[in-house]
Amino acid sequence: MKTANSEILTEIATLTRTIEDNYPELQKYLDESRSTLPKGNFNKGELDTEELENYRNSLKNLISKYNN
């Protein structure tokens, strides 16, 4: 796995945990299965960096909008 993908996945996990711990009412908006499942060669477990970035950004936006 690319280092960039690993860093994005770590940030996604942190954001998801933040939502679970601090904003449980937002959990219904989490949609990990769509964005974090490998695309392409399933046997190699390749991840689409753009999809991961989009999902990470959607989590950040969700928290930001909720706090405003």
N, C-alpha and C positions, 0 to 999 in steps of 0.2 A: 504494500500500500504506500502511496506517495506520502511524504511528510506533510504536505499541505492538506491532504485529505484527513490525515490523522489529527492534525491540529483543529480542523473544522469539526470533526466528530467529537473531539474533546470539548470544544466550545458548545456544541449542540447538547451534549450530555450535561454540561454545567447549567445551561439555560433551562433545559427540561427539569433538572433538579430544583432550580430556583422557582420555577412555576409550581412544581409539586409541593414544595415547602412553604412558599409565601403567597401563592395565588391559586389555591386548589380549585377555585371556581373556573379557572381558565383551562383546566386539564381537558375539557371536552373539545378544545380547539387543537389539541396536539394531533398531528397526522404523520407520525414517523414512518409508517409502513410505505407510504407512497414515495417519499424522498430518499429514504436511507437504504432501501433494498438495492442490491447490486444490479446494474444494468449491463448489457453487453454479454460477455462471456461469463456465465454464472459460475462455472467451475473455477475460474480464476478470481472470483470475488471482486471484479473491477467495480469501482464506484465512480459515478459521474460527479466531478467536482462542481460543475455549475449547479446541479440539482442540490448538492449539499449546501452550497453557499446560499441558494435561494431559500432553503428551509431554515438555515441559521438566521438569515435576515428576517424571515417571517416570524420567528420566535422573538427576536429583538423588537420588532414592530408591535407584536402582541403585548409585550410587557410595557413598552413605551406608551402605547395608546391607553392601556389600562390605568397607568399612573397619571395620565393627564385628565 
